[in-house]
Amino acid sequence: MSDSPTPLPSKSRKPFYFNTSEHLLRIGRQKAVTLPELLQALKTCPDDSIFQHTFRTLQEHHFIRQGFSNDFAHWSLSACHEPLLAEQLASVDVREYTTVRGLRDRMIEILDEFLQQHPRTDAHHASEPFYFCAADILVLPTPFVADSLPAFVDGLKHVGVHSIHHHFIEARLRLHLMSNDFSQWLEEEAGLAKTADAIERIDIYTNTMEGVRQQIVRLVEPALN
């Protein structure tokens, strides 16, 4: 049974404002040429670096669709030639974390266990260094504001994919919830709890961000009828 939407007034008490974000990349002071150095840097680097090399790289992955979806896994394979470690790091799903701290701790745990189980790798130098980066994030408004389901769907269809990533992926760190901006609004403002849950279950690792957009639209459109 599909959700029955809650009719929204002409001016909703909480319209959905479609925003987007721009990022200015900065190269940090920390780098690693061995796996133990990567482990140490993971423990001390700024939260912004963890965010950049996981959440932000995931967005880039949706465009290039090559390699792993986080930089730590990609470097472990391409520069350190450790496919097992790369697969373990790549298996970390950013959707399971609402804080950078939790994500950092999981990456540290995986790398620490790998080094204990494979001590021979300690002295191996990577073919190229891993440079820790971060980004200054600027959130920008778009022309699209929704105070009804038709306007919401129209906004979904017309905003850029950076806006989709901003609301669907990055939002959970801002909300500190296992959810996203789209699902939150649809459940709280339109009464579409089942639709909101279905959107949250969209696989971000097998879809491009454009594919994510199309799936969200397909899930919401039946409620317009």
C-alpha positions, 0 to 999 in steps of 0.5 A: 500500500502506498503512502497517502500524502498530507495536503500541503498549504499554498505556503507550507510551514516548512518549505523545502529549500534546494541548496547546493555546495561548492568546494575549494580543495586544500592540500594539508600538511600530512602525507603517508608513504607507508601503511603505518604512516597512513594509520598514524595520519588517520588518527590525527588528521582534521575531520575535514580530511576524513570527510574529503576522502570519503563523503566527497570522493563518493561524489566524484566516484559517481562521475568517473565510476572508476576505482573505489569510492573512497581515497584510502581504499584507492591508494591502498590498491593503486600505490600500495598494491594491497587489494585485500586492504583496499576491499576492506576499506571500500566496504565501509558504507558512509551511510552508516555514520552520522559523525566523522568520528565514527567513520574515522574510528572504523577506518583506523580499526580496519587498517590497524587490524590489517597491519597486525595480521600482515606485519610484512607490509610495515616497511613497504613504501607506496609508489606514490604518497598519499596527501591528506586534503580538505575542502572549504565548503560553501553552501549556496541556494538554488532558485528552487523552493518547494511548498508542495509535492509537485514543486518538490518533484519539479525541483528534484528534476531541475537542480544539479547533481551537486544539490542531490549529493548535498541533500542525500549524502552529506545531509546525514552529518548535518542532521546526525541522523541515519537519514537525508534531507529528502526523506526527512521532509517527505515524512515530516511535511508530506506524511510519506513515511514509506516513500521516505524509507524507500528513498533512504534504501537507494543504493548509492554505490551502484547508482550514479547521482543522476540515477539516484535523482531518477529513482527518487522522482520515481518513488515520489511521483505516484503520490502526486496522483 
